């Protein structure tokens, strides 16, 4: 006769569904690049509406990200946020080996400790492998492969974000001046400032101002300020603002002129840009 199984009665636990937010939530990949920069390489700079990881495998690079300038060496990576102006250059006579991986994502917040990360050797090797898989998936339009790498990268980011810091921020006087000037521009986006106005407000000569921006932004002061305005305009349009109110908020009394400038920077007129998003 089969022996009856006895169970020890325990206090029942509540059956509760606990929501688990997906963060980060990657929605698509944009590109995956594996490059070696020659000595003296200096990229002019850009901004785009997606995230980008810059991982330095060897050598040393200088990176402008928004108002800050960073110096990264082998083993370090940095995250660019959407619509942030950024540029990169080879430093200290090195030939840096760099992987750039970009993606669109929702619910992704950088650690408050900073945007520079130093992943472990294991995470470094996994990133190199993921970047290669994503590159293949994009090349072959392999959705299954990309979907698998999406989940993998989301986990990788959660692990890498545990050791974010800002130790790579340059404390050179020029970099600090650049940061202060960019912050000043951000505070006066609604005004029509010229290079001379910005120099005067920054309490420096126009020649010094131009030299700083040539070094850290790779462009003239007036152009940088204009592109900063348009990046803010794009953000407002994505948030649902109308073209007219966006132009007015950024100091453009003539909407037609605003449309012209926006199209020159973004490639499409603001009305069409708003429809896309």
N, C-alpha and C positions, 0 to 999 in steps of 0.2 A: 504494500500500500504506500502510495506516494506521501511523503511527509509534508505537512502544511508549512508554508513559509510564513514566519512571523515578521511583522513590520513594527518598528518603533514609531509611535505617533509623535510628530513634532508640530510645533506651532506653524500654521500655514503662513507663508509669505505673501504679501500683496502682489497681485499680478498687474504690473504697471508698465505701460509703454513709455519709455524714456526717449524723447526726440534727440537725435544726434545730428547736429548741423554739419553739413559738408563744408569744411573750411581747411585748406583752400579748395575751391571748386573750379577746376580748369575746364573751360568750355571748348577750346580749340588751340592747335599749335600754329604758329606763323612761320618760323624758320629755325633751322639748326645748322650752325656754321662751325667748322673746325679749321682754324687758320693760324699761320705763323707770320707775324709782322716783321718786316725788315727794320734795320736800324734807322731811327729817325722817322718812323711811320707816324703820321699825325692825321687822324680822321677829322673832317671839318665839323661834324656834329649834326644831330637831328633830334626829332621828337616823334613819337608815334603812339597810337591809342592802345598799346598792349604792354604787358610786362616783359622784361628781358633780364636774363641772368648772364652775367659776364664772369666766366670762370678762368682764372689764370693758372695754366698748367706749368709754365716755366717763364723766366724773365720777369721784368718789372714794367708795369704800366701806370700811367697817370690818367685818371678818369674824372671828368667834370660831370657832376650829377646835380642838376638844379643849381643851387647857390654854393655848393660845396665842391672841393677838389680833393680827391683821394689818391693815395699811392698804394697800389696793390702788388704783392709779390707772389711767387709760386705757392699754390695751395689755398689762395684766398679767392672768394667770389663776392660779387656785389649784385644787388637787385635794383633795376630801374623800374620806376612806376609809370603807369600810362601818362602820356602827354608831358613827360619830363624832358627838358632839353639835356642832352648828354653828348659827350665826345670822349675819344680815347686816343692815347699816343704812347709810343714806346719810350721808355725812360732808361737813363743810365747806360746808354750804349748797348742795350740788350735787344734780342730778337724774340719778343714774347710769343709763346704758344697759347692761344686763347680759344675757348669755346663760347659761342654766343647762342643761347637758346631762348626763344621768345614764344609767348602764349597769351591768349585772352583768358581771364579768370574773373570769377565773382567771389565775394567774401574772402578776399585775401588781404590780410593786414600784416605789415612788417612788424617785427618785434620792437618794442619801445627802446631796447638797448642799442639798436643800430641796424644798419643794412649791410654790413660786411660780415661774412661768415667764413669760418675755417673748418670745413667738414673733415671728418676722420678719413683715414686712408681708405676704409671700406666704402664710405659714402662717395669719396672721390672716384674710385673705380666704378661704382654703380652709376654715377653721373655720366662718365665717359661712355659707358655702355648704353645708357638711356638715350643720350644725344645721338649716338650712331643709329639706334633703332628708330628714333623719331625722324631722323634724316632720311632713312630708307622708306619709312611709312609715308612721308610727305612726297618723296620722289615717285613712289609707286601708287599713291592714293590708296594705301592699305588701311582702311578704317579700323579693322580688327586689331592690327598691330598698334595703331595710334591710341585706340581705346585702352589697351593694356598698359601702354606707357603713361597714359594720363593718370591712371590709378597709382602707378608706381611713382610718378613724379610728385603727386600730392602727398604721398607718405614720405618721400625724400625731403620735401620742403618742411614738413612738420618736424622732422628730426634735425635738419640743418638749422632751423630757426631757433633751436635751443641755445645756440651760442653766438647770437648776433652781437656786434659791438661797433664802435665808431673810432677805434684806435688808428685807422688809416687816414683820418681826416688831416689834411695838410695844415700845419700851423705857420707856414711861410707867410710873411707879411703881405705879399701880393695876393695869396689865396684868401687871407682874412679880409683884405680890402674888397676883393671880388664878392665875397659872401655878403658883406655889408651893403655894397652897391645893389646887388640883386634884390636883397630884402627891401631896400629903399624903393626900387622900381615896383615891387609887388604892392607896396603901400600906396603908390600913386598911379595905378593902372587906369584910373578914370581921367587922367590928365594927359594933355598932349605935350610931352616933354621932348626936347631936343638934346643932343649930346652935351651942349654947353650948359643947359639947365641941370642935367644930371651931375655934371662935373662940379658945378657951383653948389648944389645941394650936398654933394659928397665931400666938399671942402678940399678939392684937389684940382690940379691943372688938367686941362683938356688932354694934353699930350700924355700925361700919366694914366688917365682914364682909358684912353685908346690903347695904350701899351698893355694894361691889365687885361682888357677884353680880347685883345689879339692873342694873349698867352693862354687864357683860361676858357674863352668862349669861341675863339677862332673866327670871330666876325666883329663888325662894327657895333658900337653901343646903340645907335639908333635902330639898326636892324634887329638887334637882340630884343630891345624894348617892344618893337612892333610885333615880333613873333611871340613874345610873352603875352601880349594883349590878345593875339589871335588864339593862342592855346587856351587862354581863359575863356574866350568867346566860344570855342568848340565845346568846352566843358559845360558852359551855360546852355548851349543849344541841346546837348545830350540830356541835360536835366529838364528840358521842356520849355526853356525861355523862347520867346518870339524873337525874330531877327531884329526888329526895330528896337525893342527894349534892350537887347544885347548890345547893339551899336551904341545906344545912348549911355548905357552903364559904363562903357569903356571909352567915353569921350569922343565918339564919332558923331558929329552933328549932321553930317551928310551920309545917309544910309547907302547911297550909290557908291561913295568912296569906300565905305566899310566893306561893301560887297566885293569891290575890286581888290582890296588888300587881302581879304579873307581868301578869295580865290587864288591869288598869287601864292599865298603861304600854304593853303590846304589842298589846292588842286581842283576844288569844286566851289561853287558859290554857296553861301551860308544856307539859303533856302533848301538847296538840294542836299547839303550835308545833314540838315535837320531831318529831312525825310528819310534818309538812310538809317538814322538811329532811332 
